[in-house]
Amino acid sequence: MGNQHFPSRAEANRYGELVMMEKAGHIKNLMSQVRYPLVVNGEVITHYVADFVYEKPDGSTVVEDVKGGIISDTFKIKRKLMKACFGVDVQIVKKG
């Protein structure tokens, strides 16, 4: 991942932490800005873009969203849709 641009300092800082964790072997397959279609009854309702997705050593996948302030109602709905559509619990990383 070359020159990454992040919409917030909090995301950029978290990316730096995750890169170090990957280099140390604590996580692998780090990706940023991963897009998930949120489909209900065969219709794409919206998309959720995860800040970061990576694998832990046990093979489980972590989906992270970095939040520096207030959590919007839109995010809360998309987080619930991620659970309903993909069985994924989006992890919120608070950075301030």
N, C-alpha and C positions, 0 to 999 in steps of 0.2 A: 504494500500500500504506500504509494509515493506521497505526493503533496496532498494531504487531506485538508478540506475546508469544513469547519464546523460552525453551526449557527450560534454557538455560545462558548464562552470560555470554559464553562463547566463540562461541556461535552469534550472539548479539546483536552482538558486535564484528565478526564476519565479515559480517553483514548490512550494517552501517555501511560497511565497506570496499567491498562490492559495489555499494551504492547510489551511492557516490562514483565508482566505476568506470563505472557506467551513466550518470551525469550527465556524465562526461567523454567519453562515447562509446566507451569501450573494450569494453563489453559491452552487450547489449540484451535486452529481454523477461525481466527478472529475476522469478522466481517462488520462493516458499518453500513448504515442506511439500507437495511434489508427490507424489501417491500412485500407485504402479505395482502392478497386479496381477501376481503371479508365477505363471504358468500352466504346468503340465507335463501333457502328454497330455490337454489339454482341461479339466483340473481346476485351480481356483485353490488353490494350496498355501498361500500367504500373500501379504502385501503388503509392499512396501518404500516407505518415505516418505523421499524425498530432502530434505535440509535446504534445498538451493538448486539451481535449474536456470536456466541462462541461455544466450544465444547469443554466440559470439565473432564478430568482424567477418567472418571467412571463412565464416560460416553454420553452423559446427559447433556442436552443443549440448554443454554441459558439465553433468554431474550431480555435485554436491558433497555430501559428508557431513563435517561438522565433528566432530573428535574431540579431546577434551581430555585423555583418559587412555587406559585400556586398551581395546583393540578386542575386542569380544565375539565368541565363536564364532558366535552368531546373526547378527551383522553380516557376518562372513566368508562365511557360507552365502548370505545375501541378496545380497551383492555378486557372488558367483559366479552366482547365479540371474539377476541383472540382465544379466550378460554373456551367459549362455546364452539368455535369453528375448528380450532387446532388443538385444544386441550393444553394450551400453553398459559402458564402464569407469568405475565410480564413482570420482571423484577424492576422496582423503582429504586434508582440510586439518587439519593438526595445530595446535591452539591450546592454550596452557598457561597 
